[in-house]
Structure formats: structure tokens, C-alpha cells
Amino acid sequence: MNITAGTLARTIILALALINQLLSVTGHPVLPIEDAQIETLVTTAWTVIASLVAWWKNNSFTSAAKKGDEVMRQERGA
């Protein structure tokens, strides 16, 4: 059985989230977070995610880069 590191990490994060949710429902606050902290966490997460997506994607601005993208598409299609 081959389990990738990504699958394992996602499973652990999901388990922690579910445990946290169950403890929160039963009145045991595990993460005492205030409203200002939530706003900071959300905006930071949004910025990090947007930055990673923009970095990961191929953003071609120059005409040479656009031509290179076209050649790459043609090579992949062949």
C-alpha cells in the first residue's frame, strides 16, 4: 500500500479539524481565538493562498514568453 505524503498530511489535518470541532461542540474550547485574530488569520491565509497560486501558475507577460507557451502547447499536443 503506497500512501503519499500529501494524502497523509491531508488526513492528519482533517482528523485534527474534526477533533477540534467535536471538542468545541462539547464546550471544550481548544483554540480560544478572538474576532480580531480570526480576521488576521483569514486575511493572512487569503494572501498566502493567492501568492502561492500566482507563483505556481505560468504568468507570461512578454511576447517571447507567450510564444514559448504556444510552442509548449504544440509540443504537448503532438
N, C-alpha and C positions, 0 to 999 in steps of 0.2 A: 504494500500500500504506500503510494507516494503522495505525501501531503506537502504542498508548497508552503513556503514561509508566509506568503500573503494570506493563504487560507487559514493558517494557524493564528496569525495576528488578528484577522477579522473575527475569528471565532472567540478569541480571548476578549477582545473589545466588546463584542456582543454580550458575552457572559457577564462581564463587569457592569455593563449598562443595565442588564436585566436584574442583577443582584442589587444594584443601586436603586432601581425603580421599585423593587419589592420592599426594600428597607424603607424607602421614602413613603410608600403607601401604608406601611405598618407604623409610621410615626417615628422612625429612627433616622433622622437626617444625617446622612453620611457626608454630604458635601454642603455645609452651611454657606450658601452663596447669597450675596445681596444683589439688588437690582442693578446697581452700578457695575458690579463685577460681571453680571450676565451681559450687559451691553458691551463691555470691554471684550469679553470672550467672543461674543458673536461677531463684532466688527473685526477683531483680530483674525478669527477663523475665516471670515469672508475675504479679507485681504490676502491671507496665506493661500487660500484655495485659488483665488483669481491670479495671484502671482505664479503659482505652480502651473496652472493651465496655460497662461500666457508664455511661460518659459518652455513648456513641453511642446507646444504646437510650433509648427514651422511658420514663422511670420515673415513672409517675403515682401520687402518693400521696394527694392531696386528692380529695374528691368532685367538685369542679369540674373538675379535670384529667381524671378518669375520664369525666365526662360529655362533655368535649371530645373525648376519644379515641373515644367512641361516635359522636358526630356526624361525626368524621373518617371512621370506618369506613363509616358510612351514605353519606356523600358519595362515597367511593371506589367503593362498590358500585353507585351509581346511574349 
